[in-house]
């Protein structure tokens, strides 16, 4: 059998067996099951299941050939993971109680990590396992040690897989998945609607926070979305003169089918990954991210409800590594992908025809209050007409420009500016008191608004900014957990080594504050010739 000795793991309590081997996957799985004296009723080869897309990553608006090595290596997106969880649950219900189901895959690049990701997500979501317990089972010496090289995911969009010390690990995905469940960021409703919105508007919700007032006040939920620049999403972004004049798009908006009547035939279930619903009752507060609003300030609340630091102070604590520094050019992707729109057979929601329809989507569907743009209005890959100028301001949506270079990490000053703007937004949300004459406390209701952060493609710069916002506004959140969640909810985001390094740096201690230490490089001095013929020294870096 090719690929050497097989790897396997037994999850006896859940009637599951995992095998990674050579080409004879089904035969190999049955042999391992026989050796372990496991009654194996069904063998699921993950690379042959339609719902797993052959363990290849697929993104709306991006052709497969643009995805580089990550197309094979993953990690797989959240929709695929949830489809698989539903499918596996159905298979387990069909087999006899004394029999097991075997999941098997080859040892080709990416197969081991993605198959274990699917299995681990199932155990966390459907069986209530912790991320730590799943990783202990994966790391078990029973069944052969799994090389670390097969438990990580490369930087997106590079032709050849590129791994660094900062690469996303399988454990990050498990922790991120668990964290998203505990914080109510993963909601099992309207998954088909979320998919359709992603395919049509290239926008998805990432995380949320709850603003807590007094007991008789409303609760305010703020959802944070990631998106691409709207002009790269509309059908004809270069022809927008009429769009700017026509601000009444109600007739066109009425054509949008927000709630598809039925999921595509190949979809195995209809559960959701979307923003939490507006019905945030006090029972949600134990797990939702909370922000306490005082008269003058905003403060985070810990798990016991004690008032902690303000988001600005939290960010200042984590932002010690990245002043305004540049990554050496050799570690920045020189070719970042250009978005293209591909229509799929299961795309029921129409792509927006113009900016007014996109504005209506932001106002009516997303309830966007702040739109932050991380890309420059005119840059490589944008239409000749550039971005949207002040268009969305005319629709009553506050705009904030926080631009920085494509492929790089956000400067500390811009992140601070964005955090301040979000703080002002939260302070400005009106919290309505309950009835004063009865003395009774009214049931808290919830006002839901959104902050949308975008760059050109909605993958790199925008998710880096959202990571900084999440760290600032979510007490106790680690950047590693957010990294795992981000790549699942927005596949192929954080698309350069510099952006991966930025995220990892948010978990590091303040004593690492120099450029060379942070980038795992040594500083050396070498002679050079400068203008005028005099000799001096210059600093160069040698990667280790």
C-alpha positions in Angstrom: 0.0 0.0 0.0 1.4 3.4 -1.0 2.1 6.1 1.5 3.7 3.8 4.2 2.0 2.6 7.3 -1.6 3.9 7.8 -2.6 6.4 10.5 -5.7 5.7 12.4 -7.7 7.0 15.4 -10.6 5.2 17.2 -13.4 7.2 18.8 -15.2 4.2 20.3 -17.7 6.2 22.3 -18.9 7.9 19.2 -18.7 4.7 17.0 -16.2 6.4 14.7 -12.9 5.3 13.2 -10.6 7.5 11.2 -8.0 6.1 8.8 -5.5 7.9 6.6 -3.7 5.6 4.2 -2.8 4.9 0.6 -4.9 4.3 -2.5 -6.9 1.3 -1.3 -8.8 3.5 1.1 -11.9 1.3 1.7 -9.9 -2.0 1.9 -7.4 -0.3 4.2 -10.1 1.0 6.5 -11.7 -2.4 6.8 -8.3 -4.0 7.6 -7.6 -1.5 10.4 -11.2 -2.0 11.7 -10.6 -5.8 11.7 -7.3 -5.4 13.6 -9.0 -3.3 16.2 -12.0 -5.7 16.3 -14.3 -2.9 15.4 -17.5 -3.8 13.6 -17.4 -1.3 10.7 -20.7 -0.9 8.9 -19.9 2.0 6.5 -16.7 3.5 5.1 -16.9 7.2 4.1 -14.1 8.3 1.8 -14.0 12.0 2.4 -12.4 12.7 -1.0 -15.3 11.0 -2.8 -18.2 12.7 -1.0 -19.9 15.3 -3.0 -20.6 17.5 0.0 -16.9 17.7 0.8 -16.1 19.1 -2.7 -13.3 16.6 -2.9 -11.7 18.3 0.1 -10.9 21.3 -2.1 -11.6 24.9 -1.1 -14.1 26.8 -3.2 -14.9 30.5 -2.9 -17.6 32.6 -4.5 -16.1 35.3 -6.8 -12.8 33.4 -7.2 -12.0 30.8 -9.8 -10.3 27.7 -8.5 -7.1 28.4 -10.4 -6.7 31.6 -8.5 -6.6 30.0 -5.1 -3.1 28.5 -5.4 -2.0 25.7 -3.0 -4.8 26.5 -0.5 -7.3 25.1 -3.0 -6.0 21.7 -2.0 -4.8 22.3 1.5 -7.7 24.3 2.9 -9.0 24.7 5.6 -12.4 23.9 4.3 -15.1 26.6 4.7 -17.8 26.6 7.4 -20.6 25.7 5.0 -18.8 22.5 3.9 -18.1 21.6 7.5 -21.7 21.9 8.6 -23.0 20.0 5.6 -20.6 17.2 6.5 -21.6 17.2 10.2 -25.3 16.8 9.1 -24.4 14.0 6.7 -22.3 12.1 9.2 -25.1 12.4 11.8 -27.6 10.9 9.4 -25.2 8.0 8.5 -24.7 7.2 12.2 -28.4 7.1 12.7 -28.8 4.6 9.9 -26.3 2.0 11.0 -26.9 -0.5 13.9 -26.1 0.7 17.4 -23.3 -1.8 17.8 -21.6 -0.8 14.5 -19.2 2.0 13.6 -18.6 4.4 10.7 -15.1 4.8 9.3 -13.9 8.0 7.8 -11.0 7.6 5.6 -8.7 9.7 3.4 -5.5 9.5 1.5 -2.2 11.0 2.5 -2.1 13.6 -0.3 -1.3 17.2 0.8 -4.1 18.7 2.9 -6.2 15.5 3.2 -5.2 14.6 6.7 -5.8 18.1 8.2 -9.1 18.6 6.4 -10.5 15.2 7.2 -9.6 15.6 10.9 -11.1 19.1 10.8 -14.4 17.7 9.6 -14.3 15.0 12.2 -13.3 17.3 15.0 -15.9 19.9 14.1 -18.5 17.1 14.3 -17.4 16.1 17.8 -17.5 19.7 19.0 -20.7 20.7 17.4 -22.8 17.5 17.6 -21.2 15.7 20.6 -20.2 18.6 22.8 -16.5 17.8 22.9 -14.1 20.6 23.9 -11.3 21.6 21.5 -8.7 20.4 24.0 -10.3 16.9 24.2 -10.4 16.6 20.4 -6.8 17.6 20.1 -5.8 15.0 22.8 -7.5 12.3 20.8 -5.8 13.5 17.6 -2.4 13.7 19.3 -2.8 10.2 20.8 0.1 7.9 20.1 -2.4 5.1 19.4 -2.6 4.5 15.7 0.8 6.2 14.8 2.0 9.7 15.4 0.6 12.3 12.9 3.4 14.6 11.7 2.9 18.2 12.6 3.4 19.1 8.9 0.1 17.4 8.2 -1.8 19.3 10.8 -1.4 22.9 9.4 -2.6 25.0 6.5 -0.6 27.2 4.1 -0.8 30.8 3.3 -3.5 31.3 0.7 -3.0 32.2 -3.0 0.6 31.1 -3.4 1.2 28.5 -6.2 3.3 26.4 -3.9 2.3 25.7 -0.3 4.2 28.1 2.1 4.4 27.3 5.8 5.9 29.5 8.5 5.9 29.5 12.3 2.8 31.6 12.1 0.8 29.3 9.8 -2.7 28.3 10.8 -2.8 25.0 12.8 -5.6 22.5 13.0 -5.8 23.2 16.8 -6.5 26.9 16.0 -9.5 25.8 14.0 -10.9 23.6 16.8 -10.4 26.3 19.4 -12.0 28.9 17.0 -14.9 26.6 16.3 -15.5 26.0 20.0 -15.2 29.8 20.8 -17.7 30.7 18.0 -20.2 28.3 19.5 -19.8 29.6 23.0 -20.1 33.2 22.0 -23.2 32.6 19.9 -21.3 33.6 16.7 -22.3 30.3 15.1 -26.1 30.2 14.9 -27.9 27.2 13.4 -30.5 29.1 11.3 -30.9 30.2 7.8 -27.7 28.7 6.4 -29.0 28.9 2.9 -29.7 32.6 3.2 -26.2 33.1 4.5 -24.7 31.2 1.5 -26.8 33.2 -1.0 -25.8 36.5 0.5 -22.1 35.5 0.4 -22.4 34.4 -3.3 -24.4 37.5 -4.3 -22.9 40.3 -2.1 -19.6 38.8 -1.2 -20.2 39.6 2.5 -20.5 37.5 5.6 -20.9 38.2 9.4 -17.9 37.4 11.5 -18.6 38.2 15.1 -20.8 40.3 17.4 -20.8 42.1 20.7 -23.6 43.0 23.1 -23.9 46.5 24.7 -25.4 46.0 28.2 -27.2 48.9 29.9 -29.3 49.0 33.0 -31.7 46.1 33.8 -34.7 48.0 32.3 -32.9 49.1 29.2 -32.7 47.6 25.8 -29.7 45.4 24.8 -27.8 46.6 21.7 -26.1 44.0 19.6 -23.5 45.1 17.1 -22.6 42.6 14.3 -19.3 42.9 12.5 -19.3 41.9 8.8 -16.5 41.5 6.3 -17.1 42.4 2.7 -15.3 43.3 -0.6 -15.4 46.8 -2.0 -19.0 47.1 -3.3 -17.8 48.3 -6.8 -16.1 45.0 -7.3 -19.3 43.2 -6.5 -21.9 44.9 -8.6 -22.5 43.5 -12.1 -21.1 46.4 -14.0 -18.8 48.4 -11.7 -17.5 50.6 -14.4 -20.8 52.1 -15.4 -22.1 54.0 -12.4 -23.3 57.4 -13.4 -26.9 56.5 -13.1 -26.3 54.7 -9.9 -25.1 57.8 -8.2 -28.3 59.7 -9.3 -30.8 56.9 -8.7 -30.9 56.5 -4.9 -34.4 55.0 -5.0 -33.9 51.3 -5.8 -37.0 49.9 -4.1 -38.3 48.4 -7.3 -35.0 46.6 -7.9 -34.6 45.6 -4.3 -38.0 43.9 -4.4 -36.6 41.5 -6.9 -34.1 40.2 -4.4 -35.2 36.9 -2.8 -33.9 37.2 0.7 -35.3 33.9 1.9 -34.9 31.2 -0.8 -37.9 29.0 -0.8 -35.8 25.8 -0.9 -32.2 24.8 -0.7 -30.4 23.3 -3.7 -31.0 19.6 -4.3 -27.5 18.6 -3.3 -27.6 20.4 0.1 -28.1 17.9 2.9 -29.6 20.1 5.5 -30.7 23.7 6.2 -29.0 24.8 9.3 -27.4 28.2 9.7 -24.1 30.0 10.2 -25.1 33.6 10.4 -25.2 36.5 12.8 -27.0 35.8 16.0 -30.7 36.7 15.9 -31.9 40.0 17.3 -33.7 38.2 20.2 -30.9 38.5 22.7 -32.5 37.7 26.0 -30.7 37.8 29.4 -30.0 34.0 29.1 -27.7 34.8 26.2 -25.5 37.1 28.3 -23.6 34.3 30.0 -21.9 33.5 26.7 -22.3 36.6 24.5 -19.5 39.2 24.4 -20.5 42.1 26.5 -19.6 45.7 26.7 -20.7 47.9 29.7 -21.7 51.4 28.8 -21.0 54.0 31.5 -21.9 57.7 31.0 -18.5 58.5 29.5 -16.8 55.3 28.7 -17.1 51.8 27.4 -15.6 48.9 29.3 -15.4 45.2 28.7 -17.0 42.7 31.1 -15.3 39.5 32.1 -17.1 36.2 32.5 -18.2 37.1 36.1 -19.6 40.5 34.9 -16.8 42.6 36.4 -15.9 45.7 34.6 -12.5 45.6 33.0 -10.5 47.7 30.6 -11.8 49.8 27.8 -11.4 48.5 24.2 -8.7 51.2 23.6 -6.7 49.9 26.6 -7.1 46.3 25.5 -5.8 47.1 22.0 -2.9 49.1 23.4 -1.9 46.1 25.5 -1.9 43.8 22.4 -0.5 46.3 19.9 3.1 46.3 21.2 4.6 44.4 18.3 3.4 46.2 15.2 4.3 49.9 15.0 4.4 51.3 11.4 6.8 48.7 10.0 7.1 47.0 6.7 7.6 43.3 6.0 10.6 42.4 3.8 9.3 42.3 0.2 10.4 38.6 -0.1 7.7 37.6 2.3 4.8 39.5 0.7 2.8 37.9 -2.0 3.7 39.7 -5.2 0.6 38.4 -7.0 -2.6 38.8 -5.1 -5.8 37.4 -6.7 -8.2 39.5 -8.8 -11.8 38.8 -8.0 -13.9 37.2 -10.7 -17.6 36.3 -10.5 -18.7 32.8 -11.3 -22.4 32.0 -11.2 -23.2 28.5 -9.8 -26.3 26.5 -10.4 -27.4 26.9 -6.8 -27.2 30.7 -6.8 -30.7 31.8 -6.2 -30.0 35.3 -5.0 -29.1 37.7 -7.8 -25.8 39.6 -7.8 -26.6 43.3 -7.2 -26.9 45.2 -10.4 -25.7 48.6 -9.1 -24.6 50.5 -6.0 -28.1 51.6 -4.9 -29.1 47.9 -4.5 -25.9 47.3 -2.5 -26.8 50.3 -0.4 -30.3 48.9 0.2 -28.7 45.6 1.2 -26.5 47.4 3.8 -29.4 49.5 5.1 -32.2 47.0 5.2 -30.6 43.6 5.5 -27.4 44.3 7.4 -28.5 47.5 9.2 -25.1 48.9 8.6 -24.3 52.0 10.6 -20.5 52.2 9.9 -18.8 51.2 6.7 -15.0 51.1 7.0 -12.9 51.0 3.8 -9.4 49.5 4.1 -8.4 49.8 0.4 -7.4 52.9 -1.5 -10.1 54.3 -3.8 -7.9 53.7 -6.8 -5.4 50.8 -6.7 -4.4 47.8 -8.7 -7.4 45.5 -9.3 -10.1 48.3 -8.9 -12.3 49.4 -11.8 -11.1 52.4 -13.8 -13.7 54.5 -12.1 -12.3 53.7 -8.7 -14.2 53.2 -5.5 -17.5 54.7 -4.4 -16.4 58.1 -3.1 -19.0 59.4 -0.5 -21.9 57.4 -2.1 -23.0 55.5 1.0 -22.9 58.7 3.2 -25.9 59.8 1.1 -27.7 56.7 2.2 -27.2 57.6 5.9 -24.3 55.2 6.4 -21.2 56.6 8.1 -18.1 56.0 6.1 -14.5 55.7 7.5 -11.4 55.5 5.4 -8.6 53.5 7.0 -6.5 52.6 3.9 -3.2 50.7 3.9 -1.2 48.7 1.3 -2.6 45.4 0.0 -1.0 42.4 1.5 0.3 44.2 4.6 -0.7 44.5 8.2 -2.7 47.4 9.5 -0.8 50.3 11.1 -1.4 50.7 14.8 -2.7 54.3 14.3 -5.4 53.2 11.8 -6.6 50.4 14.1 -6.9 52.9 17.0 -8.9 55.2 14.8 -11.3 52.4 13.9 -11.7 51.3 17.5 -12.5 54.9 18.4 -15.1 55.1 15.7 -16.7 51.8 16.9 -16.7 53.1 20.5 -18.5 56.3 19.4 -21.0 54.2 17.5 -21.7 52.1 20.6 -22.0 55.2 22.8 -24.4 56.7 20.4 -26.9 53.8 20.4 -30.0 55.0 22.2 -31.1 52.7 25.1 -34.8 53.1 25.9 -35.9 53.0 29.5 -38.8 50.8 30.6 -42.1 52.1 32.1 -41.3 54.5 35.0 -44.8 54.8 36.4 -45.3 51.0 37.2 -41.8 50.5 38.7 -41.6 47.2 36.8 -38.6 46.2 34.8 -39.5 45.6 31.2 -38.1 42.7 29.4 -34.9 43.7 27.6 -35.3 44.1 23.9 -32.5 44.3 21.4 -31.4 46.9 18.8 -29.2 45.3 16.2 -26.9 47.3 14.0 -23.8 46.4 12.1 -20.3 47.5 11.3 -19.0 46.4 7.9 -15.3 46.4 7.2 -14.1 45.9 3.6 -11.0 46.1 1.4 -10.7 45.3 -2.3 -11.4 41.6 -2.1 -12.5 41.4 1.6 -9.9 38.8 2.5 -6.7 40.3 3.8 -6.7 43.8 5.1 -10.4 43.8 6.2 -10.0 40.6 8.3 -6.8 41.9 9.9 -8.8 44.9 11.0 -11.7 42.8 12.3 -9.2 40.6 14.2 -7.9 43.7 16.0 -11.5 44.8 16.7 -12.4 41.4 18.1 -9.3 41.4 20.4 -10.2 44.9 21.6 -13.9 44.3 22.2 -14.0 40.6 23.2 -12.3 40.1 26.6 -10.3 36.9 26.9 -10.3 36.2 23.2 -7.0 34.9 21.8 -5.8 35.8 18.4 -5.1 32.1 17.7 -8.8 31.3 18.3 -9.9 34.2 16.1 -7.4 33.1 13.4 -9.0 29.6 13.3 -12.6 31.0 13.2 -11.7 33.6 10.6 -10.4 31.1 8.1 -13.5 29.0 8.5 -16.1 31.7 8.2 -14.2 33.6 5.5 -12.0 31.0 3.7 -8.6 32.1 2.4 -8.6 35.3 4.4 -5.5 36.7 6.0 -3.7 36.1 2.8 0.0 36.9 3.3 2.7 35.9 5.8 2.7 39.4 7.1 -1.0 39.3 8.0 -0.5 35.9 9.7 2.4 37.3 11.7 0.3 40.3 12.7 -2.4 38.1 14.1 0.1 35.9 16.0 1.8 39.0 17.4 -1.5 39.9 19.2 -0.9 36.9 21.5 2.7 37.7 22.3 4.1 39.5 25.3 5.3 43.1 25.3 9.0 42.2 25.8 9.2 41.3 22.0 9.2 44.8 20.5 11.9 45.0 17.9 11.3 44.3 14.2 13.8 41.5 13.8 12.8 39.6 16.9 9.2 39.7 15.9 9.8 38.4 12.4 12.0 35.6 13.6 15.1 37.0 11.9 18.6 37.8 12.9 20.1 41.3 12.6 23.5 41.3 11.0 25.8 44.1 9.9 27.4 44.0 6.5 29.6 46.5 4.6 28.2 48.4 1.7 29.2 51.2 -0.5 27.1 54.4 -0.3 27.1 57.4 -2.6 30.3 59.3 -2.9 32.5 56.2 -2.5 32.6 56.3 1.4 32.1 53.0 3.2 29.5 52.4 5.8 27.2 49.7 7.2 23.7 48.7 6.5 21.3 46.3 8.3 20.2 43.3 6.4 18.1 40.4 7.5 18.8 36.7 7.2 15.8 34.5 7.8 16.3 31.6 10.2 
